[in-house]
Amino acid sequence: MVPGMQFQWDWLCFSVLLFSAVGAESQASEVEVEDFDKNSENANVDKGAPTLEVVYKTPMPTGEVYFTETFDDGILSGWVLSQTKKEDTDEDIAKYDGRWEIEPLKENMVPGDRGLVLKSVAKHHAISAMLTQPFIFDSKPLIIQYEVNFQNGIDCGGAYVKLLSKSDDLNLEYLYDKTSYTIMFGPDKCGEDYKLHFIFRHKHPKTGDYDEKHAKRPDVDLKKFYTDKKTHLYTLVLKPDNTFEVSIDQTVVGKGSLLEDMVPPVNPPEKIDDPNDKKPEDWDERAKISDPNAVKPEDWNEDEPPNIEDPDAVKPDDWLDDEPEYIPDPSAKKPEDWDEEMDGEWEAPQIPNPKCDKSVSGCGEWVRPLISNPNYKGKWKPPMMDNPNYQGIWNPQKIPNPDYFEDPHPFRMTPVSAVGLELWSMTSDIYFDNFIICSDKEVADRWAADGWGIKKLVASANEPGMFSQLITAAEERPWLWILYVLTLALPVGLGILFCWPAKKIDEDLEYKKTDVAKPITKGELEQEIQGQDEELEGPNDNAGDGDEGGENEDSDEENDIAQGNCEEESNKSNKSGSEDEMKEADESTGSGDGPAKSVRKRRVRKD
């Protein structure tokens, strides 16, 4: 291959690598469309259109439900705004006067779909609605599901719902923070603390008091659900066997048991510390004490300083003792408006002494450098030893818990008759939609497919390409640029390494070509023939007849064949020694004489 063709081949390899990377980015940026429910006919995607067209239909429950709300009719039918005030709060913000509106989404809007939007900042908000029928905690599971979108992100505020406890005196116009509820569920955030609440109020069977029981925090990173400005689906499933599951976007993020995974636990301990038990005055909890028999050594000098001057230090010969490190700036001038009576005597600012630059060791008074004092030991303390009187850490004795009880069925909570949003927020435009309370998980899943599923379909279709997502991620995390550079440099480097040949190969090929194509002169050919004849005559000095000569000829032929095989093996890749080139070499030697021609013929025949 000639150098020009090799150069083109190198650029071809590099171009293939480059276009492969671009093609991979283009392919990755395509949007996958997920079929949320094959039985649902609410979404109709026109693949040939430039944008995603969705035919939206308000979700309808497919089974028994206790409450549903889509807000698609644009009116707050059945919802009641609170008219009360919050206790123990400044009068300016105590009233529940936060504003609510019914609006479509600001981004990834689905035509025909609306939601309830919290509009006010730094206000208390409270709105509620009665269930179609109360939910009784007996043999059926409880499923709570709704959608939330933090359209402007969230600084501090909640988006949780409360299932209000059933009572004869429940008045939705007086909903406030102390209104009795049975379950609180949903997202909440303040500062950098991202929470997903599941709280239920448990009634003490002996005292009748209610205590809040909090589920353990999910072991997942919740931040993206608050910051990506997407609509997310929150689901709580409570089962009669006292187990629960918490899901976001139909993915379980937390689960457990009401008996084992709540804080504080539902059932108190059987025994508690005796409140009347006190630690004895002579109780010794010290595991180590100072050795009372230890004596400070006589040679221990506590007055030795930790550092001393180096006695071996010598002042450098170029040290300038008479030159100060800083001098007044000779170019400085007193300002024209300087008043010595008001401002005092003017002094030029100090600058480093130019005579004390790096060319000398230093200026000013020379002081010996300090070194660690080998005799320094510090203040003496007696060594520590095991305390022979050690009695361990004191704990009060245990006594039976007078308030102990065992509730084997905490699922049997106080019945609920209403759902409410009682919130404080420092961020506006929090979007709520598609509430459902039921007992059948399949009913909740179909409801999600017809509502949240359509929103996710539209949001996925409107997602930016892979390249745009990478740029956005790098703007938030600049260290990703290093990873991007390394990721691109590795395949390019490997492509250059394997596709770009070394210069040594071209030189070797060129050298072999010129070496084989070199013509043979007539004098060199005759000298070579004469040497071969002498070698052939050597073993025939004692030849007696023609048969022996024939045998020698056969032996010579075998040697020539073997030699030819060796030459052929060593020059496999080089075909320039063909018969045509040998003829050209013969012609280049001139006409020559008879013996020379006969020898050439014999050599060709042997080959």
C-alpha positions in Angstrom: 0.0 0.0 0.0 1.4 3.4 -1.0 1.8 6.1 1.6 -1.1 8.2 0.1 -3.5 5.3 0.3 -2.4 4.5 3.8 -3.1 8.1 4.9 -6.6 7.9 3.4 -7.2 4.6 5.2 -6.2 6.3 8.5 -8.7 9.1 8.0 -11.4 6.6 7.1 -10.9 4.7 10.4 -11.1 8.0 12.3 -14.2 9.1 10.5 -15.9 5.8 11.2 -15.3 6.2 14.9 -16.5 9.8 14.9 -19.8 9.0 13.0 -20.4 6.0 15.3 -20.3 8.3 18.4 -22.7 10.7 16.7 -25.0 8.0 15.7 -25.1 6.5 19.2 -26.1 9.9 20.6 -28.8 10.4 18.0 -30.2 6.9 18.7 -30.1 7.4 22.5 -32.0 10.6 22.2 -35.1 8.9 20.7 -38.0 8.7 23.1 -39.4 5.4 24.3 -43.1 5.4 24.6 -44.5 3.0 27.3 -47.8 1.4 27.0 -49.3 2.0 30.5 -52.5 0.1 29.9 -53.3 -1.9 26.8 -57.0 -1.8 27.6 -57.1 2.0 27.9 -58.2 3.9 24.9 -57.6 7.4 26.3 -54.3 8.0 24.5 -53.9 8.2 20.7 -50.4 9.0 19.6 -49.9 10.0 16.0 -46.4 8.8 15.2 -46.3 10.6 11.9 -47.0 14.0 13.4 -44.0 16.3 14.4 -45.4 16.6 18.0 -47.2 14.2 20.3 -51.0 14.5 20.0 -53.0 13.1 22.9 -56.7 12.7 23.1 -57.4 13.0 26.8 -60.5 11.7 28.6 -61.2 12.3 32.2 -60.4 9.1 34.2 -63.4 7.1 35.5 -63.1 4.6 38.3 -63.6 1.0 37.3 -64.7 -0.4 40.7 -65.8 0.6 44.2 -64.2 3.7 45.5 -64.6 5.9 48.5 -63.4 9.1 46.9 -62.2 10.4 43.5 -61.4 13.9 42.2 -59.9 15.0 38.8 -60.8 18.8 38.9 -61.3 18.5 35.1 -64.7 20.2 35.3 -63.0 23.4 36.5 -65.0 23.9 39.7 -64.4 22.9 43.3 -67.6 20.9 43.6 -67.8 19.4 47.1 -64.6 21.1 48.4 -64.8 23.5 51.4 -62.3 26.2 52.1 -61.3 26.7 55.8 -62.5 29.9 57.5 -60.6 29.5 60.7 -57.2 30.6 62.1 -54.2 28.7 63.3 -53.5 28.9 67.0 -50.3 30.1 68.6 -49.3 32.0 65.5 -48.8 35.7 64.6 -52.1 37.3 63.7 -50.7 38.4 60.3 -50.3 34.8 59.1 -52.7 32.9 61.4 -55.6 32.9 59.0 -56.1 30.2 56.4 -56.4 32.5 53.5 -54.0 30.9 51.0 -55.5 31.0 47.5 -56.4 27.9 45.4 -57.0 27.7 41.7 -57.9 25.0 39.1 -55.4 25.2 36.3 -53.7 23.1 33.7 -50.0 22.2 34.1 -47.5 24.9 33.1 -45.2 22.4 31.4 -46.1 19.2 29.5 -49.8 20.2 29.5 -52.4 17.7 28.4 -55.3 19.4 26.7 -58.5 19.0 28.8 -56.6 18.1 32.0 -56.7 20.3 35.0 -55.6 20.2 38.6 -55.8 22.0 42.0 -53.0 24.5 42.4 -51.7 26.1 45.6 -51.1 29.7 44.5 -50.0 31.7 47.6 -46.6 32.1 49.2 -46.0 32.3 53.0 -49.7 31.6 53.6 -51.6 28.9 55.4 -53.8 26.8 53.1 -56.7 24.5 54.0 -59.3 22.8 51.8 -61.2 19.6 52.3 -64.0 17.3 51.0 -66.1 14.6 52.4 -65.8 11.0 51.2 -68.7 9.4 49.4 -68.8 6.9 52.3 -66.6 6.6 55.4 -63.8 4.0 55.3 -63.9 1.5 58.1 -60.7 -0.4 58.9 -61.8 -4.0 59.0 -61.1 -6.6 56.4 -60.4 -4.4 53.3 -57.1 -2.7 52.4 -56.9 1.1 52.2 -55.3 2.7 49.2 -54.6 6.4 48.9 -53.2 7.7 45.6 -52.8 11.2 44.1 -50.5 13.3 41.9 -48.1 16.2 42.8 -46.1 18.5 40.7 -43.7 21.1 42.2 -43.9 23.3 39.2 -41.6 25.9 40.6 -39.5 23.5 42.7 -39.9 23.8 46.5 -38.1 25.8 49.1 -40.0 24.9 52.2 -43.5 23.4 52.3 -45.5 20.3 52.1 -47.8 18.5 49.7 -49.2 15.8 51.9 -52.9 14.9 52.5 -54.7 14.1 55.7 -57.5 11.6 56.1 -59.7 13.2 58.7 -61.1 11.1 61.5 -64.8 10.4 61.5 -66.6 12.3 64.3 -70.0 13.9 64.9 -68.5 17.4 65.3 -66.4 17.4 62.2 -66.8 20.8 60.4 -64.7 21.3 57.3 -65.0 25.1 57.5 -62.9 24.9 60.7 -60.1 22.6 59.4 -56.8 23.6 60.9 -53.6 22.0 62.1 -55.1 20.4 65.2 -58.1 18.9 63.5 -58.2 15.1 64.3 -56.9 13.0 61.5 -56.2 9.2 61.2 -53.5 9.2 58.4 -51.1 11.8 57.0 -49.3 10.8 53.8 -47.2 12.6 51.2 -44.1 14.6 50.4 -42.7 17.4 52.6 -39.5 19.4 52.4 -37.8 22.2 54.3 -34.1 23.1 53.9 -32.3 20.1 52.6 -34.5 17.6 54.4 -36.6 15.7 51.8 -39.3 13.6 53.4 -42.1 11.3 52.4 -44.5 11.1 55.4 -46.6 8.2 56.4 -48.0 8.9 59.9 -51.0 7.3 61.6 -52.6 8.3 64.9 -52.9 5.3 67.3 -55.4 5.2 70.1 -54.0 4.0 73.5 -56.4 1.2 74.6 -56.1 2.1 78.3 -55.9 5.9 78.4 -57.7 6.7 75.2 -55.0 9.2 74.1 -53.7 9.4 70.6 -50.0 9.1 69.6 -48.5 9.7 66.2 -46.6 6.8 64.8 -44.1 7.6 62.0 -42.9 5.1 59.4 -39.1 4.8 59.1 -37.6 7.0 56.3 -37.4 5.4 52.9 -33.8 4.4 52.0 -33.8 6.2 48.7 -32.8 9.7 47.4 -36.0 11.7 47.2 -34.5 15.0 45.9 -35.2 14.5 42.2 -39.0 14.2 42.9 -38.9 17.7 44.3 -36.7 19.4 41.7 -37.4 17.9 38.3 -40.8 19.7 37.8 -42.5 16.5 36.7 -45.8 15.1 37.9 -45.2 12.2 40.3 -47.7 9.6 41.6 -47.8 8.9 45.3 -49.4 5.7 46.6 -50.0 4.3 50.1 -51.3 0.7 50.5 -52.4 -0.4 54.0 -53.3 -4.0 54.4 -55.4 -5.8 57.2 -52.3 -7.9 58.0 -50.7 -4.8 59.4 -48.3 -4.3 56.5 -47.9 -1.2 54.3 -46.2 -0.1 51.1 -45.3 3.4 50.0 -44.7 3.9 46.2 -43.6 6.8 44.0 -44.5 6.5 40.3 -45.6 2.9 40.9 -42.2 1.9 42.3 -42.1 0.8 46.0 -39.7 3.0 48.0 -40.7 1.8 51.5 -42.5 -1.0 53.1 -42.8 -2.6 56.5 -45.1 -3.6 59.4 -47.2 -1.4 61.6 -46.0 -3.5 64.5 -42.2 -3.4 63.8 -41.4 -0.4 61.6 -43.0 2.6 63.3 -41.4 5.2 65.5 -42.2 5.1 68.4 -43.4 1.5 68.3 -47.1 0.8 68.6 -46.8 -1.5 71.5 -44.8 -0.2 74.5 -42.1 -2.4 76.2 -43.2 -4.8 78.9 -40.6 -3.5 81.4 -39.2 0.0 82.0 -36.6 1.6 84.1 -37.6 2.1 87.7 -38.1 5.9 88.0 -37.5 5.7 91.8 -34.2 3.8 91.5 -31.1 6.1 92.1 -27.4 5.4 91.6 -25.6 4.9 95.0 -23.1 7.6 95.9 -20.2 5.2 96.2 -20.8 3.6 92.7 -17.6 3.9 90.8 -18.0 4.0 87.0 -14.3 4.8 86.2 -12.7 2.1 84.2 -9.2 3.7 84.4 -7.6 5.7 87.2 -4.2 7.4 87.7 -1.6 5.1 89.4 -1.4 6.4 93.0 2.0 4.8 93.5 3.7 6.5 90.5 6.4 9.1 91.3 7.8 11.7 89.0 11.4 11.0 87.9 14.0 13.3 89.4 15.4 14.3 86.0 12.0 15.3 84.8 12.2 19.1 84.1 8.8 20.6 83.4 10.4 24.0 82.7 12.1 23.0 79.5 10.7 24.9 76.5 9.4 22.9 73.6 11.7 24.8 71.1 15.2 26.1 71.4 17.6 28.0 69.1 19.7 25.9 66.8 23.2 26.1 68.2 24.8 24.8 65.0 23.2 27.5 62.8 25.6 30.0 61.1 24.6 33.3 59.7 25.0 33.4 55.9 27.8 35.5 54.5 25.5 37.5 52.3 23.1 38.4 55.1 22.6 42.2 55.1 22.3 43.3 58.8 22.1 47.0 58.0 19.3 46.7 55.5 15.7 46.8 56.7 13.2 44.4 55.0 10.8 47.3 54.2 11.6 50.8 53.2 9.4 53.9 52.4 8.2 54.0 48.8 10.5 56.6 47.2 8.0 57.3 44.4 5.1 58.0 46.7 4.0 61.6 47.1 1.9 63.3 49.7 -1.6 63.9 48.5 -2.4 67.5 47.8 -5.5 67.4 50.1 -3.5 66.0 53.0 -4.1 68.0 56.2 -1.5 67.3 58.8 -3.6 68.9 61.5 -6.5 66.6 60.7 -4.7 63.6 59.2 -1.4 63.7 61.2 2.1 63.6 59.8 2.2 62.0 56.4 4.4 58.9 55.9 5.1 57.2 52.6 3.8 53.6 52.4 6.2 50.8 52.9 7.5 48.5 50.1 9.8 45.5 50.1 13.5 46.6 50.1 14.9 45.9 46.6 18.2 45.1 48.1 16.7 42.1 49.9 15.5 40.2 46.9 16.2 36.5 46.3 19.8 37.2 45.4 20.6 37.4 49.2 19.7 35.3 52.1 18.0 38.0 54.1 18.0 41.4 55.7 17.8 43.0 59.2 18.8 41.4 62.4 19.8 37.8 62.0 18.2 35.4 64.5 19.0 31.7 65.0 16.3 29.4 63.7 14.4 27.3 66.3 14.5 23.5 66.6 12.7 21.0 68.8 14.1 20.8 72.3 15.4 17.2 72.8 15.0 17.6 76.6 11.4 18.8 76.5 9.0 16.4 78.2 6.1 18.6 79.2 4.1 18.4 82.4 4.4 15.1 84.2 1.3 13.0 84.7 1.1 9.7 86.5 0.3 6.7 84.1 -3.2 5.2 84.0 -4.1 1.8 85.4 -7.2 -0.4 85.7 -9.5 0.7 88.5 -9.8 -2.1 91.0 -13.1 -0.7 92.3 -14.7 -0.4 88.8 -18.4 -1.5 89.0 -19.5 -0.8 85.4 -22.0 1.7 84.0 -24.9 2.0 86.4 -28.5 1.4 85.1 -31.7 1.5 87.1 -33.4 -1.7 87.7 -36.3 -2.8 85.5 -39.9 -2.9 86.7 -43.1 -4.0 84.9 -44.5 -1.2 82.7 -47.8 -0.1 84.3 -48.9 1.3 80.9 -48.1 -1.9 78.9 -50.6 -3.1 76.4 -50.5 -5.3 73.3 -52.4 -4.2 70.3 -52.1 -7.1 67.7 -54.2 -5.2 65.1 -53.0 -1.6 64.7 -54.6 -1.6 61.3 -57.9 -1.2 63.0 -57.6 2.6 63.1 -60.2 5.3 63.7 -62.6 5.4 60.6 -62.1 8.3 58.2 -64.8 10.4 56.6 -63.0 13.3 54.8 -59.8 14.1 52.9 -58.0 17.5 53.4 -55.0 19.6 52.5 -53.7 21.7 55.4 -50.4 23.2 54.2 -47.9 25.9 54.7 -45.6 26.8 51.7 -42.9 29.2 50.8 -43.3 28.2 47.1 -46.3 28.7 44.8 -47.9 26.6 42.0 -47.9 23.2 43.7 -50.1 21.1 41.5 -52.5 18.3 42.9 -54.5 16.0 40.8 -56.4 12.7 40.4 -57.2 11.8 44.0 -58.5 8.3 44.6 -59.3 6.3 47.8 -60.2 2.7 47.3 -59.6 -0.9 48.4 -58.6 -2.6 45.2 -55.1 -2.1 43.8 -56.2 -2.9 40.3 -58.7 -0.1 40.4 -56.0 2.4 41.5 -53.6 1.1 38.8 -56.2 1.7 36.0 -57.0 5.1 37.5 -53.2 5.9 37.3 -52.9 4.7 33.7 -55.7 6.9 32.5 -54.5 10.0 34.4 -50.8 10.0 35.5 -49.9 7.6 32.6 -51.0 10.2 30.0 -48.9 12.9 31.7 -45.8 10.7 31.8 -46.4 9.8 28.1 -46.4 13.5 27.1 -43.5 14.4 29.4 -41.4 11.5 27.9 -42.1 12.7 24.4 -41.0 16.2 25.3 -37.8 15.2 26.9 -34.7 16.8 25.5 -32.1 14.7 23.6 -29.3 12.9 25.3 -26.8 15.5 24.4 -28.9 18.3 26.0 -29.4 16.2 29.1 -25.6 15.7 29.4 -25.0 19.4 29.0 -27.6 20.2 31.7 -26.2 17.7 34.1 -22.7 19.1 33.6 -23.9 22.6 34.4 -25.2 21.4 37.8 -22.1 19.2 38.4 -19.0 20.7 36.7 -16.9 17.6 37.5 -18.8 15.7 34.8 -16.9 17.6 32.1 -13.7 15.6 33.1 -15.7 12.3 32.7 -17.0 13.4 29.3 -13.5 14.3 28.1 -12.1 11.0 29.2 -15.0 9.1 27.7 -14.4 10.7 24.3 -10.6 10.6 24.4 -10.4 6.9 25.1 -12.1 5.6 21.9 -10.3 8.3 19.8 -7.0 7.3 21.3 -7.6 3.6 20.7 -8.7 4.3 17.1 -5.5 6.2 16.4 -3.4 3.5 18.0 -4.9 0.6 15.9 -5.7 2.4 12.7 -2.6 4.6 12.3 0.4 2.5 11.2 4.0 3.2 12.3 6.3 4.9 9.8 8.7 1.9 10.1 6.4 -0.3 8.0 6.5 1.9 4.9 10.3 2.2 5.1 10.7 -1.6 5.3 8.5 -2.1 2.3 10.3 0.5 0.3 13.7 -1.0 1.2 12.7 -4.5 0.1 11.3 -3.3 -3.2 14.5 -1.4 -4.1 16.7 -4.3 -3.0 15.0 -6.9 -5.2 14.6 -4.7 -8.2 18.4 -3.9 -8.3 19.8 -5.0 -11.7 22.8 -7.5 -11.9 25.8 -6.5 -14.1 27.4 -8.9 -16.5 30.6 -9.0 -14.5 28.8 -9.9 -11.3 26.9 -12.7 -13.1 30.1 -14.2 -14.6 31.8 -14.1 -11.3 28.8 -15.8 -9.7 28.7 -18.5 -12.4 32.4 -19.2 -12.0 32.0 -19.7 -8.3 29.2 -22.1 -8.8 31.2 -24.1 -11.3 34.1 -24.5 -8.9 31.8 -25.8 -6.3 30.3 -28.3 -8.7 33.8 -29.5 -9.8 35.1 -30.0 -6.3 33.3 -33.3 -5.4 33.9 -34.8 -9.0 37.7 -35.1 -8.8 37.5 -38.9 -8.2 34.5 -39.5 -10.5 35.0 -42.7 -12.5 32.1 -42.9 -14.9 29.0 -41.1 -16.2 26.7 -42.8 -13.6 28.6 -41.2 -10.8 28.4 -37.8 -12.5 24.6 -38.4 -12.9 24.4 -39.0 -9.2 26.3 -35.8 -8.5 24.0 -33.9 -10.8 21.0 -35.3 -8.9 22.6 -34.3 -5.6 23.3 -30.8 -6.9 19.7 -30.6 -8.1 18.5 -31.6 -4.6 20.7 -29.0 -3.0 19.5 -26.3 -5.4 15.9 -27.3 -4.7 16.4 -27.1 -0.9 18.2 -23.8 -1.3 15.3 -22.5 -3.5 12.8 -23.5 -0.8 14.7 -21.6 1.9 14.8 -18.5 -0.3 11.1 -18.9 -1.1 10.2 -19.2 2.6 12.2 -16.1 3.5 10.7 -14.0 0.7 7.1 -15.0 0.8 5.7 -11.5 1.0 8.0 -10.2 -1.7 7.1 -11.3 -5.2 9.4 -9.0 -7.1 11.8 -11.9 -7.8 9.5 -13.3 -10.5 10.6 -14.8 -13.8 9.8 -11.6 -15.6 12.1 -9.5 -13.4 14.8 -12.1 -13.8 14.5 -11.8 -17.6 14.7 -8.0 -17.3 17.9 -8.4 -15.2 19.4 -10.7 -17.8 18.6 -8.3 -20.6 20.2 -5.5 -18.6 23.6 -7.3 -18.6 23.9 -7.0 -22.4 24.1 -9.8 -25.1 26.9 -11.7 -23.3 28.6 -14.9 -24.7 27.5 -18.5 -25.2 28.6 -20.0 -21.8 26.9 -17.2 -19.9 23.6 -17.8 -21.8 23.8 -21.6 -21.2 24.3 -21.1 -17.5 21.4 -18.8 -17.3 19.2 -21.3 -19.0 20.3 -24.1 -16.6 19.6 -21.9 -13.6 16.1 -21.1 -14.8 15.4 -24.8 -15.4 16.6 -25.8 -11.9 14.4 -23.1 -10.3 
